[in-house]
């Protein structure tokens, strides 16, 4: 059996009727030379092909618009350069922190192994060797050194 509920049949969407309105036709006249595809940033320029002749380029209004767009693009580039610099600084900092974390993790692993190993030696030594023998005393000393050394290493690493 399926836990899914049966799906309801989808009904076709109804679209509102299109009312007739004024229609505008823009004619694209072919101009010799190359044409530049439009950029989609301005809604008034979307889906248009901009074709400028030499005469149109000589007009001051066209020159001012082109200069304004150039200035706007340069300001945007300056703004983006700041973000690129900030990205590279953050990337370097992230790499440094990642390396610090790696060394910190290795240090923690080594000190934990020292603590566990020393504790295991201290716990097992009296059961394996009697404490009044040289082996028993050596096992207690070695286990104690492991534990004390690991604790001291952790203490001095944090400060």
N, C-alpha and C positions, 0 to 999 in steps of 0.2 A: 504494500500500500504506500502511497505517496503522501507526504505531509503538505504538499503544495495545494493551495486552493485552486479550483478550476478558474481559468482565465475567462474574463468576459469578452465577448466578441467586440472588436474595435469598430467603431462607427466612423464613417468618413467625415472629415471636418468640413464644415460648411464655410465657404468664403463669402464675405459680403459682396454684393454686386458692385461692379466698378461703374462709377458715374462718369459720364462723358464730361470732359473739361477742355480747356484750351490746350492745344498741343503745340509744342515748339520743336522746330527742326533746326539742327545746327549742321551746316554743310561743311565738310572738310574739303578744302580746295587743295589740290596737289600743287606743291611748290617744289621747284627743282632744288636739289641739294639733299642733305640728310635731315631726317626728322628725329626728334628726341622723344622717347616715351615719357609719359607723364609720371610724376611721382604722386603717390596716393595720400599725401599728408593733408592737403587742402581739399575740402569737399567740392569747392567750385572748380578745381582742376582735375578731379577724378574722372577717369575714363575719357580724357581728351588727349589729343596728340598736339603738342605745341610745336609749331613750325614758324620760325622767324626768318624773314628775309633780311638782306643787308639794310634795306631802307627802314625796316622796323627796328633793327638793332641800333640805328643812329638816333632814334627818338630818345629824348631825355627821360621820359617816363619809364620806358623799358629799361634803360640803363640804371635808373634809381631802384627799380624793383629787383634787378639782378644784383646790384650792390647790397641791397638790404638782405636778400637771401644769402649772399656770401658772408655778410657780417654775422647774420644769425647762425650760419653753419660754423663759423669760426668760434663764436661764443659757446656753442654747443660742444665743439671739440675741446675748448679749454675746460669746460665743466667736466667732460668725460675724462680728460687727462688726470684731474684730481681723483676721480674714482679709480682709475687704473693705478695710480700711485698708492692709494689707500688699499687696493686689492693686493698689490705686491707686498706692502708692509704687513698686512694681515696674513698673507701666505707665508712669509718668513717667520712671523711670530708663531703661527700654527706648527711649522716644521720644528722650531726650537722647542716648543712645548711638547710636541710628540716625542722628540728625542729625550727630553727630561723625564717624561712619563715612562719611557722604555727603560732608562737607567734606574729610575725609582722602583719600577716593578722588579727588575733583576735584583736590586739590593734587598727588597722586601722578601723575595723568594729565597735568597741566600741566608738571610737572618732567620727566616722561619724554619728552613732546613736545619740550621744550627740549633735552634731551640728544640725542635722535635727530636733531632738526633741525640742531643745532650740529655733531654728528658727521658728518652728511651733507654739510653745507657744507664742513667741513674736508676731507672725503674727495674731494669733487668739484672743489673750487677749483683745485688744481694741474693738473687735466686740462682745465679749461675756460679758465682764464686763467693765463698765465705768472706765476710768483711775483715777477718783477722789475717787474711793472706795478702801477698803482694799483688796478685791479680785483682782481688776485690778492691783494694785501696786504689790501685791504678785506674780501674774502671770508674770509681767514684770521682777521682781527680779529673780524668778526661771528660766525663759527662758534665761535671761542674764547670770546667773551663769552656766547654761548648755553650752552655747556658749563659754563663756570665759574659763571655765574649759577644754573644748575639745580643744580649740586653744592652751592653755598653755601646755596641755599634749602632743600635737603634737610637739610643739616647743621644749620642753625639751627632748622628746624622740629622736629627730634627732641629738641633740648635745651631 
